[in-house]
Amino acid sequence: MRLLGSTWALAGVCAVASLLSGAASGSVVAKNVVVKVMERTGDKLFEQTLKYPAMLDTVPKVKATTPLVITFDSLTTNDTLLSLDQAMVSFQRAGTEDDVALLARSAKGAGSYKMDISRKNYRRYFSSAPGIYSVALVLGAADHGGLFYELGNIEMVGSKGAKPKTPAVVYGPKPEIHHRFSEPQKMPNVFLSLIFTGLAVAPLVVLVGGWAQMGVNLNKLQLEPVGSVVFMGLVATYMVLAIAYWVGIKLFPTLAYALALALPTYLAGQYALSKRIEKDI
């Protein structure tokens, strides 16, 4: 968990909380505080037990392969084990305002807590920012106030190949953003499309001309002129719709128009044919 402000400002908060609530029900007390630096195999490189307000005698070195482990018990002034609402270990880099606060989790039961820096967190927070860090416990309970216990200093050793953090704030205008829009799709010339449309209509013209030369009798259409004209007009509308689709109308609107014309075309054809049959009889 990364903190943006100074974690050390929590000392004042913990002190105020202790004055407000600690007088009535007892302040938070940290006991059996053990600071260890261990190998991944479990061998101890450094270990010291602290009693509040004592601090570390030396400055242990911590690497990604030798994690730091801090364990402690939280009690009231009456030596009763206490479950905390906040249990964190604060790391402040010397000479900077960079703070890192890592959560201390419940270990063996109520009142026992443990914080260890995993390799992932070490690489995330400390590998690129080596140096001396001041370590402190930041503890708090709603009914018992809080405690800010400064444990001392430790040295975080940077990993090989890690780039040091050099945050730079650049003021001024940002580089101009150039948007490149997709180029329009290449379409055939409109004149060429009209030529193809004419070629598509040509067979219909040839068909009508062939009927005329063959002497097809269209006089019987006069037996029911209204129905026949409506029916033929709707059929012609279908042809115009096909041409419109070829020229530019998209598929789904074309299908919607065709469905809208289907029922009137059927009714007009049915009406015209039934009237002709009645008159023939």
C-alpha contacts under 8 A as a table, 3 or more apart, distances in Angstrom:
res1	aa1	res2	aa2	distance
1	M	100	V	6.87
1	M	101	A	5.76
1	M	102	L	5.70
1	M	103	L	7.37
2	R	99	D	7.18
2	R	100	V	5.18
2	R	101	A	6.02
2	R	102	L	7.83
3	L	6	S	7.36
3	L	7	T	7.10
3	L	99	D	5.97
3	L	100	V	5.83
3	L	101	A	6.39
4	L	98	D	7.73
4	L	99	D	7.04
5	G	97	E	7.84
5	G	99	D	7.25
6	S	9	A	5.72
6	S	10	L	7.92
6	S	97	E	6.37
6	S	98	D	7.36
6	S	99	D	6.12
7	T	10	L	5.60
7	T	11	A	7.98
7	T	90	S	6.59
7	T	92	Q	7.68
7	T	99	D	6.23
7	T	100	V	7.85
7	T	101	A	7.45
8	W	11	A	5.66
8	W	90	S	7.92
9	A	12	G	5.89
9	A	13	V	7.12
10	L	13	V	4.88
10	L	14	C	6.05
10	L	138	V	7.39
10	L	148	F	7.49
11	A	14	C	5.16
11	A	15	A	6.14
11	A	138	V	7.63
11	A	147	L	7.41
11	A	148	F	5.22
12	G	15	A	5.04
12	G	16	V	6.17
13	V	16	V	5.23
13	V	17	A	6.13
13	V	146	G	7.85
14	C	17	A	5.04
14	C	18	S	6.11
14	C	138	V	7.93
14	C	139	L	7.72
14	C	140	G	6.94
14	C	145	G	6.49
14	C	146	G	4.32
14	C	147	L	5.45
14	C	148	F	6.38
15	A	18	S	5.05
15	A	19	L	6.38
15	A	145	G	7.70
15	A	146	G	6.54
15	A	147	L	6.89
15	A	148	F	7.72
16	V	19	L	5.14
16	V	20	L	6.23
16	V	145	G	7.83
17	A	20	L	5.14
17	A	21	S	5.97
17	A	22	G	7.18
17	A	144	H	7.85
17	A	145	G	4.41
17	A	146	G	5.84
18	S	21	S	5.50
18	S	22	G	4.53
18	S	23	A	7.23
18	S	27	S	5.86
18	S	28	V	7.88
18	S	144	H	6.77
18	S	145	G	4.07
18	S	146	G	5.46
18	S	147	L	7.51
19	L	22	G	5.63
19	L	23	A	6.21
19	L	145	G	7.37
20	L	23	A	6.76
20	L	145	G	7.22
21	S	24	A	5.76
21	S	25	S	6.63
21	S	26	G	7.59
21	S	27	S	7.56
21	S	143	D	6.17
21	S	144	H	5.55
21	S	145	G	5.36
22	G	25	S	5.40
22	G	26	G	4.52
22	G	27	S	4.31
22	G	28	V	7.72
22	G	143	D	7.54
22	G	144	H	4.98
22	G	145	G	5.30
23	A	26	G	5.87
23	A	27	S	7.20
25	S	143	D	7.01
25	S	144	H	5.99
26	G	76	T	5.59
26	G	77	T	5.33
26	G	78	N	7.18
26	G	144	H	5.71
27	S	76	T	5.71
27	S	77	T	6.02
27	S	144	H	4.98
27	S	145	G	5.67
27	S	146	G	6.75
27	S	147	L	7.80
28	V	74	S	6.69
28	V	75	L	5.95
28	V	76	T	5.11
28	V	77	T	6.92
28	V	82	L	7.90
28	V	139	L	7.53
28	V	140	G	7.14
28	V	141	A	7.42
28	V	144	H	5.98
28	V	145	G	6.39
28	V	146	G	5.68
28	V	147	L	5.92
29	V	74	S	5.67
29	V	75	L	5.04
29	V	76	T	5.57
29	V	77	T	6.38
29	V	147	L	7.12
30	A	33	V	6.88
30	A	52	Y	6.96
30	A	72	F	6.52
30	A	73	D	5.70
30	A	74	S	4.80
30	A	75	L	6.34
31	K	50	L	7.84
31	K	51	K	6.33
31	K	52	Y	7.18
31	K	72	F	6.00
31	K	73	D	5.22
31	K	74	S	6.41
31	K	75	L	7.39
32	N	49	T	6.65
32	N	50	L	6.76
32	N	51	K	6.88
32	N	71	T	7.58
32	N	72	F	5.24
32	N	73	D	5.94
33	V	49	T	5.62
33	V	50	L	5.19
33	V	51	K	6.70
33	V	70	I	7.13
33	V	71	T	5.72
33	V	72	F	4.29
33	V	73	D	6.97
34	V	47	E	6.97
34	V	48	Q	5.76
34	V	49	T	4.41
34	V	50	L	6.24
34	V	70	I	5.63
34	V	71	T	5.28
34	V	72	F	6.36
35	V	46	F	7.83
35	V	47	E	5.61
35	V	48	Q	5.47
35	V	49	T	6.44
35	V	50	L	7.87
35	V	68	L	7.43
35	V	69	V	6.00
35	V	70	I	4.69
35	V	71	T	6.81
36	K	44	K	7.03
36	K	45	L	7.52
36	K	46	F	5.37
36	K	47	E	4.34
36	K	48	Q	6.70
36	K	68	L	5.88
36	K	69	V	5.10
36	K	70	I	6.31
37	V	44	K	6.10
37	V	45	L	5.45
37	V	46	F	4.93
37	V	47	E	6.52
37	V	60	P	7.52
37	V	61	K	7.85
37	V	62	V	6.70
37	V	66	T	6.14
37	V	67	P	5.83
37	V	68	L	4.73
37	V	69	V	6.24
38	M	41	T	7.90
38	M	42	G	5.97
38	M	43	D	5.59
38	M	44	K	4.41
38	M	45	L	5.38
38	M	46	F	6.92
38	M	66	T	5.17
38	M	67	P	5.80
38	M	68	L	6.73
38	M	69	V	7.59
39	E	42	G	5.27
39	E	43	D	5.12
39	E	44	K	6.29
39	E	45	L	6.97
39	E	65	T	6.55
39	E	66	T	4.66
39	E	67	P	6.91
40	R	43	D	7.36
40	R	65	T	6.35
40	R	66	T	6.24
40	R	67	P	7.43
44	K	47	E	6.95
46	F	60	P	6.91
48	Q	56	L	7.30
50	L	53	P	7.87
50	L	54	A	5.85
50	L	55	M	6.63
50	L	56	L	7.39
50	L	151	L	7.98
51	K	54	A	5.44
52	Y	55	M	7.90
52	Y	149	Y	7.34
53	P	149	Y	6.95
53	P	150	E	7.71
54	A	151	L	7.28
55	M	150	E	7.06
55	M	151	L	4.83
55	M	152	G	5.15
56	L	59	V	7.16
56	L	151	L	6.17
56	L	152	G	5.15
56	L	153	N	7.13
58	T	153	N	7.85
59	V	152	G	7.84
59	V	153	N	5.62
59	V	154	I	4.83
59	V	155	E	6.39
60	P	153	N	7.82
60	P	154	I	5.22
60	P	155	E	6.12
61	K	154	I	6.16
61	K	155	E	4.74
61	K	156	M	6.05
61	K	157	V	6.75
62	V	66	T	5.84
62	V	67	P	6.28
62	V	68	L	6.37
62	V	154	I	7.32
62	V	155	E	6.09
62	V	156	M	5.07
62	V	157	V	6.04
63	K	66	T	4.96
63	K	67	P	6.38
63	K	122	Y	7.99
63	K	156	M	6.30
63	K	157	V	5.33
63	K	158	G	7.19
63	K	159	S	7.58
64	A	67	P	6.12
64	A	118	S	7.92
64	A	119	R	5.47
64	A	122	Y	5.92
64	A	123	R	7.07
64	A	127	S	7.67
64	A	159	S	7.28
65	T	119	R	7.24
67	P	116	D	6.73
67	P	117	I	5.70
67	P	118	S	6.80
67	P	119	R	7.46
68	L	116	D	5.64
68	L	117	I	5.77
69	V	114	K	7.20
69	V	115	M	5.71
69	V	116	D	4.35
69	V	117	I	6.87
70	I	114	K	5.75
70	I	115	M	5.19
70	I	116	D	6.40
71	T	112	S	7.54
71	T	113	Y	5.67
71	T	114	K	4.37
71	T	115	M	6.38
72	F	112	S	6.03
72	F	113	Y	5.53
72	F	114	K	6.66
73	D	81	L	7.53
73	D	111	G	5.38
73	D	112	S	4.52
73	D	113	Y	6.19
74	S	81	L	6.04
74	S	82	L	5.52
74	S	83	S	7.21
74	S	84	L	7.53
74	S	111	G	4.94
74	S	112	S	6.48
74	S	113	Y	7.83
75	L	78	N	7.55
75	L	79	D	5.42
75	L	80	T	5.15
75	L	81	L	4.41
75	L	82	L	4.89
75	L	111	G	6.67
76	T	79	D	5.27
76	T	80	T	5.31
76	T	81	L	6.64
76	T	82	L	6.39
76	T	144	H	7.55
77	T	80	T	7.39
81	L	110	A	6.65
81	L	111	G	4.95
82	L	110	A	6.55
82	L	111	G	4.80
83	S	110	A	5.46
83	S	111	G	4.99
83	S	141	A	7.51
84	L	87	A	6.30
84	L	111	G	7.30
84	L	139	L	7.00
84	L	140	G	5.88
84	L	141	A	4.92
85	D	139	L	7.89
85	D	140	G	5.83
85	D	141	A	4.89
85	D	142	A	6.70
86	Q	138	V	7.47
86	Q	139	L	5.42
86	Q	140	G	4.93
86	Q	141	A	6.56
87	A	103	L	6.30
87	A	104	A	5.37
87	A	105	R	7.39
87	A	113	Y	7.87
87	A	137	L	7.46
87	A	138	V	6.07
87	A	139	L	4.73
87	A	140	G	6.69
88	M	101	A	6.23
88	M	102	L	5.60
88	M	103	L	4.58
88	M	104	A	5.18
88	M	137	L	6.06
88	M	138	V	5.20
88	M	139	L	6.41
89	V	101	A	5.55
89	V	102	L	5.32
89	V	103	L	6.41
89	V	104	A	6.67
89	V	115	M	7.41
89	V	135	V	6.94
89	V	136	A	5.75
89	V	137	L	4.77
89	V	138	V	6.01
90	S	99	D	7.03
90	S	100	V	5.88
90	S	101	A	4.43
90	S	102	L	6.56
90	S	134	S	7.88
90	S	135	V	5.60
90	S	136	A	5.17
90	S	137	L	6.26
90	S	138	V	6.83
91	F	99	D	5.68
91	F	100	V	5.09
91	F	101	A	6.17
91	F	133	Y	5.79
91	F	134	S	5.64
91	F	135	V	4.84
91	F	136	A	6.84
92	Q	96	T	7.67
92	Q	97	E	6.91
92	Q	98	D	5.88
92	Q	99	D	4.64
92	Q	100	V	6.55
92	Q	133	Y	5.21
92	Q	134	S	5.19
92	Q	135	V	6.75
93	R	96	T	5.73
93	R	97	E	6.86
93	R	98	D	5.74
93	R	99	D	6.67
93	R	131	G	6.91
93	R	132	I	6.01
93	R	133	Y	4.38
93	R	134	S	6.47
94	A	97	E	7.91
94	A	131	G	7.32
94	A	132	I	5.62
94	A	133	Y	5.63
94	A	134	S	6.90
100	V	125	Y	7.39
102	L	115	M	7.43
103	L	115	M	6.63
104	A	113	Y	5.88
104	A	114	K	5.19
104	A	115	M	4.43
104	A	116	D	7.88
105	R	113	Y	5.33
105	R	114	K	5.42
105	R	115	M	6.36
106	S	109	G	6.35
106	S	110	A	7.00
106	S	111	G	7.31
106	S	112	S	5.73
106	S	113	Y	4.40
106	S	114	K	6.36
107	A	112	S	5.45
107	A	113	Y	4.89
107	A	114	K	5.65
108	K	112	S	5.82
108	K	113	Y	7.47
109	G	112	S	5.70
117	I	121	N	6.16
117	I	122	Y	6.22
118	S	121	N	5.30
118	S	122	Y	6.14
119	R	122	Y	5.00
119	R	123	R	6.17
120	K	123	R	5.33
120	K	124	R	6.12
121	N	124	R	4.85
121	N	125	Y	5.94
121	N	126	F	7.75
122	Y	125	Y	5.44
122	Y	126	F	5.15
122	Y	127	S	6.11
123	R	126	F	5.82
123	R	127	S	4.74
123	R	128	S	7.30
123	R	159	S	7.83
124	R	127	S	6.78
124	R	128	S	7.84
125	Y	128	S	7.10
125	Y	129	A	7.01
126	F	129	A	4.88
126	F	130	P	5.75
126	F	156	M	6.56
126	F	157	V	7.82
126	F	158	G	6.82
127	S	130	P	6.08
127	S	156	M	7.77
127	S	157	V	7.03
127	S	158	G	4.45
127	S	159	S	5.16
127	S	162	A	6.20
128	S	158	G	6.10
128	S	159	S	7.28
128	S	162	A	5.23
128	S	163	K	5.41
128	S	164	P	4.52
128	S	165	K	5.80
129	A	158	G	6.76
129	A	164	P	5.74
129	A	165	K	6.03
130	P	155	E	7.46
130	P	156	M	5.04
130	P	157	V	5.24
130	P	158	G	4.81
130	P	164	P	7.99
131	G	155	E	5.53
131	G	156	M	5.31
131	G	157	V	6.67
131	G	158	G	7.92
132	I	153	N	6.50
132	I	154	I	5.72
132	I	155	E	4.46
132	I	156	M	6.31
133	Y	153	N	5.53
133	Y	154	I	5.44
133	Y	155	E	6.13
133	Y	156	M	7.16
134	S	150	E	7.62
134	S	151	L	7.63
134	S	152	G	5.72
134	S	153	N	4.49
134	S	154	I	6.58
135	V	150	E	6.08
135	V	151	L	5.53
135	V	152	G	5.64
135	V	153	N	5.93
135	V	154	I	7.23
136	A	148	F	6.78
136	A	149	Y	5.33
136	A	150	E	4.07
136	A	151	L	5.16
136	A	152	G	7.24
137	L	147	L	7.51
137	L	148	F	5.67
137	L	149	Y	4.99
137	L	150	E	6.36
137	L	151	L	7.25
138	V	146	G	7.62
138	V	147	L	6.06
138	V	148	F	4.89
138	V	149	Y	6.74
139	L	146	G	5.42
139	L	147	L	5.09
139	L	148	F	6.46
140	G	144	H	7.43
140	G	145	G	5.81
140	G	146	G	3.98
140	G	147	L	6.29
141	A	144	H	5.23
141	A	145	G	5.46
141	A	146	G	6.11
142	A	145	G	6.09
158	G	162	A	6.98
159	S	162	A	5.60
188	P	192	L	6.69
188	P	193	S	6.96
189	N	192	L	5.24
189	N	193	S	6.51
190	V	193	S	5.03
190	V	194	L	6.29
191	F	194	L	5.11
191	F	195	I	6.34
192	L	195	I	5.11
192	L	196	F	6.47
193	S	196	F	5.20
193	S	197	T	6.21
193	S	247	V	6.83
194	L	197	T	4.88
194	L	198	G	6.14
194	L	247	V	7.76
195	I	198	G	5.09
195	I	199	L	6.30
196	F	199	L	5.01
196	F	200	A	6.18
197	T	200	A	5.00
197	T	201	V	6.29
197	T	243	I	6.82
197	T	246	W	7.48
197	T	247	V	7.81
198	G	201	V	5.09
198	G	202	A	6.05
199	L	202	A	5.06
199	L	203	P	7.56
200	A	203	P	6.68
201	V	204	L	5.52
201	V	205	V	6.76
202	A	205	V	5.13
202	A	206	V	6.23
203	P	206	V	4.96
203	P	207	L	6.05
204	L	207	L	4.97
204	L	208	V	6.34
205	V	208	V	5.28
205	V	209	G	6.14
206	V	209	G	5.04
206	V	210	G	6.01
207	L	210	G	5.08
207	L	211	W	6.30
208	V	211	W	5.11
208	V	212	A	6.36
209	G	212	A	5.10
209	G	213	Q	6.37
210	G	213	Q	5.16
210	G	214	M	6.13
211	W	214	M	5.07
211	W	215	G	6.21
211	W	216	V	5.39
212	A	215	G	5.20
212	A	216	V	6.07
213	Q	216	V	7.81
217	N	220	K	7.23
218	L	221	L	5.78
219	N	222	Q	5.72
219	N	223	L	7.90
220	K	223	L	5.45
220	K	224	E	7.97
221	L	224	E	6.00
221	L	225	P	5.99
221	L	228	S	6.28
222	Q	225	P	4.82
223	L	275	K	7.97
223	L	276	R	6.28
223	L	279	K	7.47
224	E	227	G	5.83
224	E	228	S	6.05
224	E	272	A	6.16
224	E	275	K	6.48
224	E	276	R	6.39
225	P	228	S	5.15
225	P	229	V	5.84
226	V	229	V	5.31
226	V	230	V	6.20
226	V	272	A	7.87
227	G	230	V	5.19
227	G	231	F	6.03
227	G	268	A	5.77
227	G	269	G	7.07
227	G	271	Y	6.30
227	G	272	A	4.56
228	S	231	F	5.11
228	S	232	M	6.02
228	S	268	A	7.57
228	S	269	G	7.29
228	S	272	A	5.53
229	V	232	M	5.20
229	V	233	G	5.86
230	V	233	G	5.01
230	V	234	L	6.18
230	V	268	A	6.35
231	F	234	L	5.22
231	F	235	V	6.33
231	F	265	T	5.95
231	F	268	A	5.13
231	F	269	G	5.39
231	F	272	A	7.57
232	M	235	V	5.02
232	M	236	A	6.12
233	G	236	A	5.01
233	G	237	T	6.14
234	L	237	T	4.81
234	L	238	Y	6.42
234	L	261	L	7.29
234	L	264	P	7.86
234	L	265	T	5.83
235	V	238	Y	5.14
235	V	239	M	6.63
235	V	265	T	7.25
236	A	239	M	5.02
236	A	240	V	6.31
237	T	240	V	4.98
237	T	241	L	6.06
238	Y	241	L	4.97
238	Y	242	A	6.26
238	Y	258	A	7.12
238	Y	261	L	7.90
239	M	242	A	5.08
239	M	243	I	6.35
240	V	243	I	5.04
240	V	244	A	6.11
241	L	244	A	4.95
241	L	245	Y	6.15
241	L	254	T	7.08
241	L	257	Y	7.98
241	L	258	A	7.74
242	A	245	Y	5.11
242	A	246	W	6.28
243	I	246	W	5.01
243	I	247	V	6.19
244	A	247	V	5.03
244	A	248	G	6.10
244	A	249	I	5.87
245	Y	248	G	5.46
245	Y	249	I	4.51
245	Y	250	K	6.32
245	Y	251	L	7.08
245	Y	254	T	6.44
246	W	249	I	7.15
249	I	253	P	7.03
249	I	254	T	6.59
250	K	253	P	5.93
250	K	254	T	6.31
251	L	254	T	5.13
251	L	255	L	6.25
252	F	255	L	5.08
252	F	256	A	6.21
253	P	256	A	4.98
253	P	257	Y	6.24
254	T	257	Y	5.21
254	T	258	A	6.17
255	L	258	A	5.00
255	L	259	L	6.15
256	A	259	L	5.24
256	A	260	A	6.26
257	Y	260	A	5.03
257	Y	261	L	6.34
258	A	261	L	5.15
258	A	262	A	6.19
259	L	262	A	5.08
259	L	263	L	7.54
260	A	263	L	6.84
260	A	264	P	7.86
261	L	264	P	5.67
261	L	265	T	6.09
262	A	265	T	5.29
262	A	266	Y	6.24
263	L	266	Y	5.15
263	L	267	L	6.20
264	P	267	L	5.16
264	P	268	A	5.98
265	T	268	A	5.21
265	T	269	G	6.10
266	Y	269	G	5.27
266	Y	270	Q	6.03
267	L	270	Q	5.09
267	L	271	Y	6.02
268	A	271	Y	5.15
268	A	272	A	6.14
269	G	272	A	5.20
269	G	273	L	6.14
270	Q	273	L	5.39
270	Q	274	S	6.10
271	Y	274	S	5.28
271	Y	275	K	6.22
272	A	275	K	5.34
272	A	276	R	6.35
273	L	276	R	5.16
273	L	277	I	6.25
274	S	277	I	5.17
274	S	278	E	6.24
275	K	278	E	5.10
275	K	279	K	6.32
276	R	279	K	5.20
276	R	280	D	6.11
277	I	280	D	5.07
277	I	281	I	6.22
278	E	281	I	5.27
